[in-house]
């Protein structure tokens, strides 16, 4: 039975020391190749959000840069700063 790929994946939510960022980004590319629309990795140490899209492109957001999730959440409006404030990493 065929399954429909997920639309969005948060890869382990955080980039932790025991799971390095390159490893998480590699997993996101695997998800994208499997048809996931986008995968997001949140790195609190660098205060950066990486979004990997189905076509393999990666967009990083830091500070006042907007996190673009328009393919799956068209009305989502948040910057990296706002996300880190909301997650209490500061």
C-alpha positions as CSV (number, residue, x, y, z in Angstrom):
1,X,0.0,0.0,0.0
2,X,1.5,3.4,-1.0
3,X,1.8,6.1,1.6
4,X,1.6,9.8,1.1
5,X,4.8,11.6,2.2
6,X,4.6,14.1,5.1
7,X,4.3,17.7,4.2
8,X,6.7,19.1,6.8
9,X,9.2,17.5,9.1
10,X,11.0,19.1,12.1
11,X,14.2,17.2,12.2
12,X,14.8,16.3,15.9
13,X,13.6,19.9,16.5
14,X,17.1,21.0,17.8
15,X,20.6,20.6,16.6
16,X,22.1,18.8,19.6
17,X,25.8,18.1,20.1
18,X,25.3,14.4,19.7
19,X,23.5,14.9,16.4
20,X,25.6,17.4,14.4
21,X,23.9,19.8,12.1
22,X,25.4,18.3,8.8
23,X,23.8,15.0,9.8
24,X,20.4,16.6,10.4
25,X,20.6,18.5,7.1
26,X,21.5,15.2,5.3
27,X,18.4,13.6,6.8
28,X,16.3,16.5,5.7
29,X,17.7,16.0,2.1
30,X,16.6,12.3,2.4
31,X,13.1,13.4,3.5
32,X,13.0,15.8,0.6
33,X,14.0,13.1,-1.9
34,X,11.2,10.9,-0.4
35,X,8.7,13.7,-1.2
36,X,8.5,15.7,2.0
37,X,7.6,19.3,1.0
38,X,10.1,20.8,3.5
39,X,12.1,19.9,6.6
40,X,13.2,22.4,9.2
41,X,16.3,22.2,11.5
42,X,16.5,24.6,14.5
43,X,20.0,25.3,15.7
44,X,19.9,27.1,19.1
45,X,23.7,27.4,19.4
46,X,24.0,29.4,16.1
47,X,20.5,30.8,16.5
48,X,19.8,29.7,12.9
49,X,16.8,27.9,11.2
50,X,17.6,25.9,8.1
51,X,14.7,24.9,5.8
52,X,15.3,22.2,3.2
53,X,12.8,22.1,0.3
54,X,11.7,19.2,-1.8
55,X,13.9,20.5,-4.7
56,X,16.9,20.3,-2.4
57,X,17.4,24.0,-1.9
58,X,18.3,25.2,1.6
59,X,17.3,28.6,3.1
60,X,18.8,29.7,6.3
61,X,17.3,32.4,8.6
62,X,19.0,34.2,11.4
63,X,18.1,37.3,13.4
64,X,15.4,39.4,11.7
65,X,15.2,37.2,8.6
66,X,11.8,35.6,7.9
67,X,11.4,31.8,8.2
68,X,9.7,30.9,4.9
69,X,7.3,28.0,5.3
70,X,4.9,29.3,2.6
71,X,4.5,26.0,0.8
72,X,2.9,24.4,3.9
73,X,1.9,27.3,6.1
74,X,1.0,30.2,3.8
75,X,0.1,32.7,6.6
76,X,3.1,31.8,8.8
77,X,5.0,35.0,9.7
78,X,7.9,34.7,12.0
79,X,11.6,35.6,12.1
80,X,14.4,33.5,13.5
81,X,14.6,36.0,16.4
82,X,10.9,35.5,17.2
83,X,11.2,31.7,17.1
84,X,14.1,31.7,19.5
85,X,12.4,34.1,21.8
86,X,9.2,31.9,21.8
87,X,11.3,28.8,22.5
88,X,13.0,30.5,25.4
89,X,16.5,30.0,24.1
90,X,17.5,33.5,25.2
